[in-house]
């Protein structure tokens, strides 16, 4: 499934497992941190579904939850 988000993520080892961090494309805002790599696709699906339900893009949705 393709994702059309304007953010970047980094995968790195932490405590013996790979974890992901989701930031805005400039790398100045962190939305999610230390997400286990195997759960990352589920997180993206969840963001996409919730954004669509609210009539927003994923980026708009992430900005709203960041401010909350």
C-alpha positions in Angstrom: 0.0 0.0 0.0 1.5 3.3 -1.0 1.7 6.1 1.6 1.6 9.8 0.6 2.9 11.4 3.7 5.3 14.3 3.8 7.3 13.1 6.7 10.4 11.0 7.1 11.3 8.2 9.4 14.5 6.8 10.7 15.0 3.2 11.8 17.7 2.5 14.4 18.5 -0.3 16.9 17.4 0.3 20.5 17.7 -2.4 23.2 18.3 -5.1 20.5 15.4 -4.3 18.2 14.8 -1.9 15.4 12.6 1.1 16.2 11.2 3.9 14.0 10.8 7.6 14.6 8.4 9.6 12.6 9.2 13.3 12.0 8.0 16.0 9.7 10.0 16.2 6.4 12.2 19.0 7.8 13.0 16.8 10.8 12.1 19.5 13.3 8.9 17.9 14.8 8.7 14.4 16.1 5.3 12.8 15.9 6.1 9.3 17.1 9.3 7.9 18.6 10.6 4.4 19.2 7.9 2.5 17.4 8.9 -1.1 16.9 9.7 -1.7 13.3 7.2 -4.6 13.0 4.4 -2.2 14.1 5.3 0.7 11.9 3.0 -0.3 8.9 0.1 -0.7 11.3 0.8 2.8 12.7 0.8 4.3 9.1 -2.5 2.5 8.3 -4.0 3.8 11.5 -2.9 7.4 10.7 -4.3 7.1 7.2 -7.7 5.7 8.3 -8.1 8.3 11.1 -7.2 11.2 8.8 -9.5 10.0 6.1 -12.4 9.6 8.6 -11.9 13.3 9.7 -11.6 14.4 6.0 -7.9 15.4 6.5 -4.7 14.5 4.9 -2.3 12.5 7.0 -0.1 15.6 7.5 -3.1 17.6 8.7 -4.1 14.9 11.0 -0.6 14.6 12.5 -0.5 18.4 13.1 -3.8 18.3 14.9 -2.8 15.4 17.2 0.6 17.1 17.8 -1.1 20.2 19.0 -3.5 18.3 21.3 
